[in-house]
């Protein structure tokens, strides 16, 4: 599909750019300074060249655009089939072979996606995934001009994928190869025109695209406590070998302080509840003694006889005899 000169130039450009990259402290993006420059270049080219052409491409009737997309997807299945075989994945290789056979015959060389309607969806596979399967697990985020987001492993895997495409062996004219590549790029860009507003609403479009891509690929590195613990244990080991006493772990001291504070917070409500309970008991006993003394005082209370001038208090017996 692409000429050999293009693939060789891609390798030379990628290698030279990688050698000149400045590193950063971000574990997910050690080449962030270089990647941001390439991202800015790609966005400028997209804004002034690729996006206007993709918008004009949408005026082509939709059935024709669907046929073009299906044709490129059918070619893409050949690349997936080669990588399925290299990964020794028999299930996906069988399914991809069935897709190619059905779409290339009944689908008129892939212009119609008959396989998807029969329950055989497309699963894309790349040589980057093949290298990941065979041991290259960790790869840094790396951008290449005119190409989309990817890791250095995925960008390097584009070169073998070009050779897996049957058009590479059929078409030998470089200008025809470039034209086919350009039409494929425009077709893919037209499928993402509806997502341009999402980038304009984000504060950092570069970081958004990078993080989404790495999370979707399962390559995003989250901060963990194991790194700090490993570094502390390594420092203690070096101190012990040098004869110096091992340093106490700051994390353990911090954990002890937190445990003491939690224990204090746990015992404080219990003490408060005990004091409140004791206060309630004392008030209840006081009320009870008051209530018991009240009838005794009322039993010894003398009757009062009121007169117009004075109040005379007499015993109960004298009052009854007078009555």
ZADO-1210 file (C-alpha; in nm, 4 decimals, padded with zeros to 6 digits):
<atoms>
<atom x="00.0000" y="00.0000" z="00.0000" code="UNK" pos="1"/>
<atom x="00.2819" y="00.2366" z="00.0870" code="UNK" pos="2"/>
<atom x="00.6098" y="00.2490" z="-00.0975" code="UNK" pos="3"/>
<atom x="00.9331" y="00.1213" z="00.0474" code="UNK" pos="4"/>
<atom x="01.0822" y="00.4698" z="00.0389" code="UNK" pos="5"/>
<atom x="00.8016" y="00.5929" z="00.2622" code="UNK" pos="6"/>
<atom x="00.8567" y="00.3200" z="00.5212" code="UNK" pos="7"/>
<atom x="01.2310" y="00.3756" z="00.5223" code="UNK" pos="8"/>
<atom x="01.1878" y="00.7498" z="00.5637" code="UNK" pos="9"/>
<atom x="00.9420" y="00.6848" z="00.8476" code="UNK" pos="10"/>
<atom x="01.2015" y="00.4757" z="01.0304" code="UNK" pos="11"/>
<atom x="01.4730" y="00.7377" z="00.9826" code="UNK" pos="12"/>
<atom x="01.2504" y="01.0236" z="01.0968" code="UNK" pos="13"/>
<atom x="01.1250" y="00.8322" z="01.4004" code="UNK" pos="14"/>
<atom x="01.4733" y="00.7279" z="01.5083" code="UNK" pos="15"/>
<atom x="01.6200" y="01.0758" z="01.4717" code="UNK" pos="16"/>
<atom x="01.3327" y="01.2351" z="01.6576" code="UNK" pos="17"/>
<atom x="01.3571" y="00.9817" z="01.9377" code="UNK" pos="18"/>
<atom x="01.7272" y="01.0513" z="01.9806" code="UNK" pos="19"/>
<atom x="01.6592" y="01.4244" z="02.0104" code="UNK" pos="20"/>
<atom x="01.3710" y="01.3958" z="02.2543" code="UNK" pos="21"/>
<atom x="01.3877" y="01.5761" z="02.5870" code="UNK" pos="22"/>
<atom x="01.2650" y="01.3733" z="02.8818" code="UNK" pos="23"/>
<atom x="01.0095" y="01.4748" z="03.1447" code="UNK" pos="24"/>
<atom x="00.9183" y="01.3489" z="03.4919" code="UNK" pos="25"/>
<atom x="00.5755" y="01.2169" z="03.3891" code="UNK" pos="26"/>
<atom x="00.5895" y="00.8342" z="03.3987" code="UNK" pos="27"/>
<atom x="00.3128" y="00.8148" z="03.1386" code="UNK" pos="28"/>
<atom x="00.4853" y="01.0558" z="02.9009" code="UNK" pos="29"/>
<atom x="00.8642" y="01.0828" z="02.9381" code="UNK" pos="30"/>
<atom x="00.8875" y="01.2491" z="02.5930" code="UNK" pos="31"/>
<atom x="00.6185" y="01.5044" z="02.6699" code="UNK" pos="32"/>
<atom x="00.8137" y="01.8067" z="02.5457" code="UNK" pos="33"/>
<atom x="00.8730" y="01.6486" z="02.2067" code="UNK" pos="34"/>
<atom x="00.5214" y="01.5010" z="02.1892" code="UNK" pos="35"/>
<atom x="00.3595" y="01.8370" z="02.2542" code="UNK" pos="36"/>
<atom x="00.5550" y="01.9915" z="01.9658" code="UNK" pos="37"/>
<atom x="00.4441" y="01.7146" z="01.7319" code="UNK" pos="38"/>
<atom x="00.0883" y="01.7423" z="01.8603" code="UNK" pos="39"/>
<atom x="00.0877" y="02.1155" z="01.7872" code="UNK" pos="40"/>
<atom x="00.2175" y="02.0487" z="01.4367" code="UNK" pos="41"/>
<atom x="-00.0481" y="01.7810" z="01.3761" code="UNK" pos="42"/>
<atom x="-00.3254" y="02.0071" z="01.5053" code="UNK" pos="43"/>
<atom x="-00.2162" y="02.2907" z="01.2760" code="UNK" pos="44"/>
<atom x="-00.2089" y="02.0574" z="00.9758" code="UNK" pos="45"/>
<atom x="-00.5462" y="01.9176" z="01.0773" code="UNK" pos="46"/>
<atom x="-00.7010" y="02.2615" z="01.1182" code="UNK" pos="47"/>
<atom x="-00.5821" y="02.4049" z="00.7875" code="UNK" pos="48"/>
<atom x="-00.5579" y="02.0974" z="00.5631" code="UNK" pos="49"/>
<atom x="-00.7043" y="01.7687" z="00.6812" code="UNK" pos="50"/>
<atom x="-01.0234" y="01.8830" z="00.8506" code="UNK" pos="51"/>
<atom x="-01.1457" y="02.1073" z="00.5641" code="UNK" pos="52"/>
<atom x="-01.0878" y="01.8225" z="00.3185" code="UNK" pos="53"/>
<atom x="-01.2694" y="01.5797" z="00.5508" code="UNK" pos="54"/>
<atom x="-01.5646" y="01.8195" z="00.5774" code="UNK" pos="55"/>
<atom x="-01.5806" y="01.8365" z="00.1985" code="UNK" pos="56"/>
<atom x="-01.5562" y="01.4571" z="00.1858" code="UNK" pos="57"/>
<atom x="-01.8801" y="01.4314" z="00.3839" code="UNK" pos="58"/>
<atom x="-02.0705" y="01.5827" z="00.0889" code="UNK" pos="59"/>
<atom x="-02.0084" y="01.2614" z="-00.1053" code="UNK" pos="60"/>
<atom x="-02.3181" y="01.0378" z="-00.0877" code="UNK" pos="61"/>
<atom x="-02.3200" y="00.8241" z="00.2227" code="UNK" pos="62"/>
<atom x="-02.3427" y="00.4839" z="00.0433" code="UNK" pos="63"/>
<atom x="-02.0223" y="00.5639" z="-00.1470" code="UNK" pos="64"/>
<atom x="-01.8432" y="00.6629" z="00.1730" code="UNK" pos="65"/>
<atom x="-01.9617" y="00.3431" z="00.3421" code="UNK" pos="66"/>
<atom x="-01.8288" y="00.1410" z="00.0488" code="UNK" pos="67"/>
<atom x="-01.4890" y="00.3128" z="00.0737" code="UNK" pos="68"/>
<atom x="-01.4713" y="00.2464" z="00.4491" code="UNK" pos="69"/>
<atom x="-01.5663" y="-00.1186" z="00.3999" code="UNK" pos="70"/>
<atom x="-01.2999" y="-00.1567" z="00.1317" code="UNK" pos="71"/>
<atom x="-01.0261" y="-00.0291" z="00.3639" code="UNK" pos="72"/>
<atom x="-01.1610" y="-00.2388" z="00.6516" code="UNK" pos="73"/>
<atom x="-01.1388" y="-00.5487" z="00.4349" code="UNK" pos="74"/>
<atom x="-00.7741" y="-00.4674" z="00.3612" code="UNK" pos="75"/>
<atom x="-00.7262" y="-00.4085" z="00.7324" code="UNK" pos="76"/>
<atom x="-00.8440" y="-00.7630" z="00.8023" code="UNK" pos="77"/>
<atom x="-00.5410" y="-00.8988" z="00.6144" code="UNK" pos="78"/>
<atom x="-00.3160" y="-00.7129" z="00.8582" code="UNK" pos="79"/>
<atom x="-00.5133" y="-00.8475" z="01.1545" code="UNK" pos="80"/>
<atom x="-00.4936" y="-01.2009" z="01.0150" code="UNK" pos="81"/>
<atom x="-00.1144" y="-01.1875" z="00.9881" code="UNK" pos="82"/>
<atom x="-00.0837" y="-01.0678" z="01.3480" code="UNK" pos="83"/>
<atom x="-00.3347" y="-01.3278" z="01.4709" code="UNK" pos="84"/>
<atom x="-00.1139" y="-01.5974" z="01.3194" code="UNK" pos="85"/>
<atom x="00.2016" y="-01.4462" z="01.4713" code="UNK" pos="86"/>
<atom x="00.0301" y="-01.4380" z="01.8112" code="UNK" pos="87"/>
<atom x="-00.0823" y="-01.8024" z="01.7702" code="UNK" pos="88"/>
<atom x="-00.4420" y="-01.6934" z="01.8242" code="UNK" pos="89"/>
<atom x="-00.6384" y="-01.9615" z="01.6429" code="UNK" pos="90"/>
<atom x="-00.9869" y="-01.8318" z="01.7305" code="UNK" pos="91"/>
<atom x="-00.9365" y="-01.4775" z="01.6000" code="UNK" pos="92"/>
<atom x="-00.7409" y="-01.6082" z="01.3008" code="UNK" pos="93"/>
<atom x="-01.0301" y="-01.8335" z="01.2022" code="UNK" pos="94"/>
<atom x="-01.2852" y="-01.5546" z="01.2430" code="UNK" pos="95"/>
<atom x="-01.0755" y="-01.3049" z="01.0462" code="UNK" pos="96"/>
<atom x="-01.0247" y="-01.5615" z="00.7684" code="UNK" pos="97"/>
<atom x="-01.4006" y="-01.6100" z="00.7437" code="UNK" pos="98"/>
<atom x="-01.4524" y="-01.2334" z="00.7273" code="UNK" pos="99"/>
<atom x="-01.2018" y="-01.1943" z="00.4442" code="UNK" pos="100"/>
<atom x="-01.3512" y="-01.4850" z="00.2498" code="UNK" pos="101"/>
<atom x="-01.7096" y="-01.3631" z="00.2795" code="UNK" pos="102"/>
<atom x="-01.6468" y="-00.9916" z="00.2223" code="UNK" pos="103"/>
<atom x="-01.4046" y="-01.0468" z="-00.0661" code="UNK" pos="104"/>
<atom x="-01.6536" y="-01.2666" z="-00.2526" code="UNK" pos="105"/>
<atom x="-02.0111" y="-01.1897" z="-00.1543" code="UNK" pos="106"/>
<atom x="-01.9168" y="-00.8364" z="-00.0489" code="UNK" pos="107"/>
<atom x="-01.7681" y="-00.7414" z="-00.3873" code="UNK" pos="108"/>
<atom x="-01.4028" y="-00.7096" z="-00.2799" code="UNK" pos="109"/>
<atom x="-01.5030" y="-00.5701" z="00.0565" code="UNK" pos="110"/>
<atom x="-01.7276" y="-00.2883" z="-00.0640" code="UNK" pos="111"/>
<atom x="-02.0138" y="-00.4441" z="00.1354" code="UNK" pos="112"/>
<atom x="-01.9620" y="-00.5674" z="00.4919" code="UNK" pos="113"/>
<atom x="-02.1572" y="-00.8918" z="00.4774" code="UNK" pos="114"/>
<atom x="-01.9663" y="-01.0560" z="00.7640" code="UNK" pos="115"/>
<atom x="-02.0828" y="-00.8116" z="01.0302" code="UNK" pos="116"/>
<atom x="-02.4465" y="-00.8779" z="00.9403" code="UNK" pos="117"/>
<atom x="-02.3766" y="-01.2511" z="00.9800" code="UNK" pos="118"/>
<atom x="-02.2426" y="-01.2068" z="01.3334" code="UNK" pos="119"/>
<atom x="-01.8706" y="-01.1792" z="01.2537" code="UNK" pos="120"/>
<atom x="-01.7605" y="-00.8378" z="01.3842" code="UNK" pos="121"/>
<atom x="-01.4221" y="-00.6924" z="01.2998" code="UNK" pos="122"/>
<atom x="-01.1398" y="-00.7177" z="01.5545" code="UNK" pos="123"/>
<atom x="-00.8381" y="-00.5101" z="01.4611" code="UNK" pos="124"/>
<atom x="-00.4947" y="-00.6419" z="01.5476" code="UNK" pos="125"/>
<atom x="-00.1560" y="-00.4802" z="01.4974" code="UNK" pos="126"/>
<atom x="00.2080" y="-00.5758" z="01.5068" code="UNK" pos="127"/>
<atom x="00.2351" y="-00.3557" z="01.8158" code="UNK" pos="128"/>
<atom x="00.0030" y="-00.6011" z="01.9902" code="UNK" pos="129"/>
<atom x="00.2159" y="-00.8864" z="01.8585" code="UNK" pos="130"/>
<atom x="00.5274" y="-00.7381" z="02.0160" code="UNK" pos="131"/>
<atom x="00.3320" y="-00.6875" z="02.3374" code="UNK" pos="132"/>
<atom x="00.2224" y="-01.0515" z="02.3321" code="UNK" pos="133"/>
<atom x="00.5795" y="-01.1712" z="02.2974" code="UNK" pos="134"/>
<atom x="00.7252" y="-00.9662" z="02.5806" code="UNK" pos="135"/>
<atom x="00.7386" y="-00.5939" z="02.5019" code="UNK" pos="136"/>
<atom x="00.4877" y="-00.4956" z="02.7680" code="UNK" pos="137"/>
<atom x="00.5885" y="-00.1443" z="02.8684" code="UNK" pos="138"/>
<atom x="00.6171" y="00.1254" z="02.6026" code="UNK" pos="139"/>
<atom x="00.6180" y="00.5032" z="02.6304" code="UNK" pos="140"/>
<atom x="00.3744" y="00.7398" z="02.4657" code="UNK" pos="141"/>
<atom x="00.5225" y="00.8650" z="02.1409" code="UNK" pos="142"/>
<atom x="00.3842" y="01.0747" z="01.8559" code="UNK" pos="143"/>
<atom x="00.4834" y="01.0775" z="01.4904" code="UNK" pos="144"/>
<atom x="00.3971" y="01.3600" z="01.2484" code="UNK" pos="145"/>
<atom x="00.0844" y="01.3006" z="01.0383" code="UNK" pos="146"/>
<atom x="-00.0105" y="00.9974" z="01.2500" code="UNK" pos="147"/>
<atom x="-00.2426" y="00.9562" z="01.5439" code="UNK" pos="148"/>
<atom x="-00.1685" y="00.8830" z="01.9112" code="UNK" pos="149"/>
<atom x="00.0293" y="00.5752" z="02.0042" code="UNK" pos="150"/>
<atom x="00.3178" y="00.4337" z="02.1992" code="UNK" pos="151"/>
<atom x="00.6644" y="00.3896" z="02.0557" code="UNK" pos="152"/>
<atom x="00.5933" y="00.0169" z="02.0189" code="UNK" pos="153"/>
<atom x="00.2688" y="00.0805" z="01.8298" code="UNK" pos="154"/>
<atom x="00.4249" y="00.3416" z="01.6021" code="UNK" pos="155"/>
<atom x="00.7109" y="00.1070" z="01.5224" code="UNK" pos="156"/>
<atom x="00.4622" y="-00.1701" z="01.4509" code="UNK" pos="157"/>
<atom x="00.3122" y="00.0309" z="01.1639" code="UNK" pos="158"/>
<atom x="00.6100" y="-00.0626" z="00.9441" code="UNK" pos="159"/>
<atom x="00.5480" y="-00.4424" z="00.9464" code="UNK" pos="160"/>
<atom x="00.1735" y="-00.3806" z="00.9137" code="UNK" pos="161"/>
<atom x="00.2404" y="-00.2010" z="00.5835" code="UNK" pos="162"/>
<atom x="00.4003" y="-00.5182" z="00.4466" code="UNK" pos="163"/>
<atom x="00.1011" y="-00.7250" z="00.5611" code="UNK" pos="164"/>
<atom x="-00.1304" y="-00.5197" z="00.3411" code="UNK" pos="165"/>
<atom x="-00.1860" y="-00.6914" z="00.0032" code="UNK" pos="166"/>
<atom x="-00.1851" y="-00.3605" z="-00.1848" code="UNK" pos="167"/>
<atom x="00.1807" y="-00.3177" z="-00.0934" code="UNK" pos="168"/>
<atom x="00.2630" y="-00.6157" z="-00.3172" code="UNK" pos="169"/>
<atom x="00.0136" y="-00.5284" z="-00.5916" code="UNK" pos="170"/>
<atom x="00.0686" y="-00.1538" z="-00.6444" code="UNK" pos="171"/>
<atom x="00.4243" y="-00.0431" z="-00.7169" code="UNK" pos="172"/>
<atom x="00.3591" y="00.3155" z="-00.8190" code="UNK" pos="173"/>
<atom x="00.4467" y="00.5413" z="-00.5217" code="UNK" pos="174"/>
<atom x="00.1986" y="00.8121" z="-00.6222" code="UNK" pos="175"/>
<atom x="-00.0876" y="00.5636" z="-00.6299" code="UNK" pos="176"/>
<atom x="00.0231" y="00.4362" z="-00.2897" code="UNK" pos="177"/>
<atom x="00.0294" y="00.7887" z="-00.1486" code="UNK" pos="178"/>
<atom x="-00.3158" y="00.8567" z="-00.2961" code="UNK" pos="179"/>
<atom x="-00.4629" y="00.5445" z="-00.1392" code="UNK" pos="180"/>
<atom x="-00.3060" y="00.6367" z="00.1937" code="UNK" pos="181"/>
<atom x="-00.4438" y="00.9920" z="00.1694" code="UNK" pos="182"/>
<atom x="-00.7979" y="00.8730" z="00.0911" code="UNK" pos="183"/>
<atom x="-00.7850" y="00.6338" z="00.3871" code="UNK" pos="184"/>
<atom x="-00.6636" y="00.9140" z="00.6143" code="UNK" pos="185"/>
<atom x="-00.9414" y="01.1479" z="00.4974" code="UNK" pos="186"/>
<atom x="-01.2036" y="00.8763" z="00.5416" code="UNK" pos="187"/>
<atom x="-01.0918" y="00.8065" z="00.8976" code="UNK" pos="188"/>
<atom x="-01.0783" y="01.1770" z="00.9814" code="UNK" pos="189"/>
<atom x="-01.4354" y="01.2272" z="00.8582" code="UNK" pos="190"/>
<atom x="-01.5557" y="00.9703" z="01.1098" code="UNK" pos="191"/>
<atom x="-01.4296" y="01.1833" z="01.4018" code="UNK" pos="192"/>
<atom x="-01.5669" y="01.5222" z="01.2987" code="UNK" pos="193"/>
<atom x="-01.8380" y="01.5007" z="01.5634" code="UNK" pos="194"/>
<atom x="-01.5790" y="01.4801" z="01.8418" code="UNK" pos="195"/>
<atom x="-01.4024" y="01.8070" z="01.7645" code="UNK" pos="196"/>
<atom x="-01.6187" y="01.9945" z="02.0166" code="UNK" pos="197"/>
<atom x="-01.4940" y="01.7697" z="02.2968" code="UNK" pos="198"/>
<atom x="-01.1375" y="01.8843" z="02.2390" code="UNK" pos="199"/>
<atom x="-01.2352" y="02.2504" z="02.2343" code="UNK" pos="200"/>
<atom x="-01.4078" y="02.2109" z="02.5718" code="UNK" pos="201"/>
<atom x="-01.1052" y="02.0596" z="02.7466" code="UNK" pos="202"/>
<atom x="-00.8365" y="02.2686" z="02.9117" code="UNK" pos="203"/>
<atom x="-00.5539" y="02.0525" z="02.7748" code="UNK" pos="204"/>
<atom x="-00.6479" y="01.8628" z="02.4547" code="UNK" pos="205"/>
<atom x="-00.3076" y="01.6961" z="02.4370" code="UNK" pos="206"/>
<atom x="-00.3330" y="01.5477" z="02.7872" code="UNK" pos="207"/>
<atom x="-00.6933" y="01.4413" z="02.7260" code="UNK" pos="208"/>
<atom x="-00.6082" y="01.2471" z="02.4098" code="UNK" pos="209"/>
<atom x="-00.3001" y="01.0944" z="02.5708" code="UNK" pos="210"/>
<atom x="-00.4746" y="00.9771" z="02.8871" code="UNK" pos="211"/>
<atom x="-00.7767" y="00.8393" z="02.7000" code="UNK" pos="212"/>
<atom x="-00.5517" y="00.6476" z="02.4615" code="UNK" pos="213"/>
<atom x="-00.3324" y="00.5013" z="02.7367" code="UNK" pos="214"/>
<atom x="-00.6324" y="00.4029" z="02.9488" code="UNK" pos="215"/>
<atom x="-00.8009" y="00.2375" z="02.6526" code="UNK" pos="216"/>
<atom x="-00.4814" y="00.0443" z="02.5797" code="UNK" pos="217"/>
<atom x="-00.4365" y="-00.0453" z="02.9471" code="UNK" pos="218"/>
<atom x="-00.0973" y="00.1268" z="02.9540" code="UNK" pos="219"/>
<atom x="-00.1814" y="00.4132" z="03.1922" code="UNK" pos="220"/>
<atom x="00.0465" y="00.4183" z="03.4968" code="UNK" pos="221"/>
<atom x="-00.1296" y="00.5117" z="03.8202" code="UNK" pos="222"/>
<atom x="00.0730" y="00.6356" z="04.1217" code="UNK" pos="223"/>
<atom x="00.1253" y="00.3674" z="04.3843" code="UNK" pos="224"/>
<atom x="00.2781" y="00.3413" z="04.7317" code="UNK" pos="225"/>
<atom x="00.4954" y="00.0469" z="04.6340" code="UNK" pos="226"/>
<atom x="00.7499" y="00.2714" z="04.4649" code="UNK" pos="227"/>
<atom x="00.8107" y="00.4768" z="04.7797" code="UNK" pos="228"/>
<atom x="00.8253" y="00.1638" z="04.9964" code="UNK" pos="229"/>
<atom x="01.0749" y="00.0011" z="04.7604" code="UNK" pos="230"/>
<atom x="01.2959" y="00.3114" z="04.7632" code="UNK" pos="231"/>
<atom x="01.2890" y="00.3275" z="05.1443" code="UNK" pos="232"/>
<atom x="01.3793" y="-00.0407" z="05.1778" code="UNK" pos="233"/>
<atom x="01.6650" y="00.0103" z="04.9312" code="UNK" pos="234"/>
<atom x="01.7940" y="00.3069" z="05.1355" code="UNK" pos="235"/>
<atom x="01.7804" y="00.1014" z="05.4548" code="UNK" pos="236"/>
<atom x="01.9699" y="-00.1817" z="05.2872" code="UNK" pos="237"/>
<atom x="02.2433" y="00.0589" z="05.1724" code="UNK" pos="238"/>
<atom x="02.2685" y="00.2093" z="05.5228" code="UNK" pos="239"/>
<atom x="02.3012" y="-00.1353" z="05.6789" code="UNK" pos="240"/>
<atom x="02.5792" y="-00.2282" z="05.4376" code="UNK" pos="241"/>
<atom x="02.7605" y="00.0967" z="05.5182" code="UNK" pos="242"/>
<atom x="02.7337" y="00.0296" z="05.8910" code="UNK" pos="243"/>
<atom x="02.4822" y="00.3071" z="05.9589" code="UNK" pos="244"/>
<atom x="02.1649" y="00.2307" z="06.1512" code="UNK" pos="245"/>
<atom x="01.8604" y="00.1816" z="05.9386" code="UNK" pos="246"/>
<atom x="01.6279" y="00.4756" z="05.9243" code="UNK" pos="247"/>
<atom x="01.2817" y="00.4376" z="06.0621" code="UNK" pos="248"/>
<atom x="01.0131" y="00.4372" z="05.8015" code="UNK" pos="249"/>
<atom x="00.8274" y="00.7634" z="05.7888" code="UNK" pos="250"/>
<atom x="00.5199" y="00.5814" z="05.6734" code="UNK" pos="251"/>
<atom x="00.5191" y="00.3600" z="05.9846" code="UNK" pos="252"/>
<atom x="00.5577" y="00.6627" z="06.2133" code="UNK" pos="253"/>
<atom x="00.2763" y="00.8351" z="06.0376" code="UNK" pos="254"/>
<atom x="00.0612" y="00.5254" z="06.0715" code="UNK" pos="255"/>
<atom x="00.1324" y="00.5117" z="06.4465" code="UNK" pos="256"/>
<atom x="00.0283" y="00.8753" z="06.4879" code="UNK" pos="257"/>
<atom x="-00.2921" y="00.8124" z="06.2967" code="UNK" pos="258"/>
<atom x="-00.3669" y="00.5031" z="06.5096" code="UNK" pos="259"/>
<atom x="-00.3176" y="00.7012" z="06.8311" code="UNK" pos="260"/>
<atom x="-00.5497" y="00.9752" z="06.7126" code="UNK" pos="261"/>
<atom x="-00.8122" y="00.7201" z="06.6142" code="UNK" pos="262"/>
<atom x="-00.7815" y="00.5529" z="06.9548" code="UNK" pos="263"/>
<atom x="-00.8252" y="00.8895" z="07.1275" code="UNK" pos="264"/>
<atom x="-01.1314" y="00.9636" z="06.9185" code="UNK" pos="265"/>
<atom x="-01.2701" y="00.6198" z="07.0048" code="UNK" pos="266"/>
<atom x="-01.2230" y="00.6507" z="07.3831" code="UNK" pos="267"/>
<atom x="-01.3479" y="01.0102" z="07.4046" code="UNK" pos="268"/>
<atom x="-01.7142" y="00.9320" z="07.3299" code="UNK" pos="269"/>
<atom x="-01.7061" y="00.6446" z="07.5844" code="UNK" pos="270"/>
<atom x="-01.5787" y="00.8735" z="07.8615" code="UNK" pos="271"/>
<atom x="-01.8299" y="01.1392" z="07.7701" code="UNK" pos="272"/>
<atom x="-02.1108" y="00.8856" z="07.7746" code="UNK" pos="273"/>
<atom x="-01.9957" y="00.7574" z="08.1188" code="UNK" pos="274"/>
<atom x="-01.9929" y="01.1080" z="08.2681" code="UNK" pos="275"/>
<atom x="-02.3366" y="01.1837" z="08.1293" code="UNK" pos="276"/>
<atom x="-02.4702" y="00.8550" z="08.2678" code="UNK" pos="277"/>
<atom x="-02.3250" y="00.9314" z="08.6129" code="UNK" pos="278"/>
<atom x="-02.4758" y="01.2812" z="08.6071" code="UNK" pos="279"/>
<atom x="-02.8163" y="01.1409" z="08.5157" code="UNK" pos="280"/>
<atom x="-02.7984" y="00.8870" z="08.7991" code="UNK" pos="281"/>
<atom x="-02.7092" y="01.1539" z="09.0526" code="UNK" pos="282"/>
<atom x="-02.9944" y="01.3777" z="08.9382" code="UNK" pos="283"/>
<atom x="-03.2385" y="01.0859" z="08.9535" code="UNK" pos="284"/>
<atom x="-03.1288" y="00.9982" z="09.3073" code="UNK" pos="285"/>
<atom x="-03.1698" y="01.3617" z="09.4139" code="UNK" pos="286"/>
<atom x="-03.5190" y="01.3767" z="09.2670" code="UNK" pos="287"/>
<atom x="-03.6094" y="01.0497" z="09.4347" code="UNK" pos="288"/>
<atom x="-03.4960" y="01.1685" z="09.7816" code="UNK" pos="289"/>
<atom x="-03.6890" y="01.4921" z="09.7325" code="UNK" pos="290"/>
<atom x="-04.0046" y="01.3046" z="09.6403" code="UNK" pos="291"/>
<atom x="-03.9711" y="01.0756" z="09.9446" code="UNK" pos="292"/>
<atom x="-03.9272" y="01.3661" z="10.1866" code="UNK" pos="293"/>
<atom x="-04.2246" y="01.5542" z="10.0446" code="UNK" pos="294"/>
<atom x="-04.4976" y="01.3167" z="10.1833" code="UNK" pos="295"/>
<atom x="-04.3307" y="01.3144" z="10.5256" code="UNK" pos="296"/>
<atom x="-04.3398" y="01.6887" z="10.5410" code="UNK" pos="297"/>
<atom x="-04.7031" y="01.6967" z="10.4317" code="UNK" pos="298"/>
<atom x="-04.7995" y="01.4382" z="10.6953" code="UNK" pos="299"/>
<atom x="-04.6669" y="01.6531" z="10.9782" code="UNK" pos="300"/>
<atom x="-04.8136" y="01.9680" z="10.8395" code="UNK" pos="301"/>
<atom x="-05.0584" y="02.1361" z="11.0807" code="UNK" pos="302"/>
<atom x="-05.3982" y="02.2576" z="10.9674" code="UNK" pos="303"/>
<atom x="-05.4383" y="02.6325" z="10.9410" code="UNK" pos="304"/>
<atom x="-05.7417" y="02.8193" z="11.0676" code="UNK" pos="305"/>
<atom x="-05.7826" y="03.1571" z="10.9175" code="UNK" pos="306"/>
<atom x="-05.9587" y="03.4453" z="11.0842" code="UNK" pos="307"/>
<atom x="-06.0243" y="03.7933" z="10.9816" code="UNK" pos="308"/>
<atom x="-05.7296" y="03.9286" z="11.1767" code="UNK" pos="309"/>
<atom x="-05.4791" y="03.6536" z="11.2512" code="UNK" pos="310"/>
<atom x="-05.3866" y="03.3044" z="11.1463" code="UNK" pos="311"/>
<atom x="-05.3873" y="03.0557" z="11.4379" code="UNK" pos="312"/>
<atom x="-05.2290" y="02.7129" z="11.4100" code="UNK" pos="313"/>
<atom x="-05.3748" y="02.4430" z="11.6351" code="UNK" pos="314"/>
<atom x="-05.3131" y="02.0756" z="11.6789" code="UNK" pos="315"/>
<atom x="-05.5465" y="01.8310" z="11.5050" code="UNK" pos="316"/>
<atom x="-05.6978" y="01.7021" z="11.8311" code="UNK" pos="317"/>
<atom x="-05.7969" y="02.0439" z="11.9565" code="UNK" pos="318"/>
<atom x="-05.9523" y="02.1263" z="11.6226" code="UNK" pos="319"/>
<atom x="-06.1671" y="01.8094" z="11.6269" code="UNK" pos="320"/>
<atom x="-06.2818" y="01.8743" z="11.9886" code="UNK" pos="321"/>
<atom x="-06.3767" y="02.2256" z="11.9046" code="UNK" pos="322"/>
<atom x="-06.5860" y="02.1010" z="11.6142" code="UNK" pos="323"/>
</atoms>
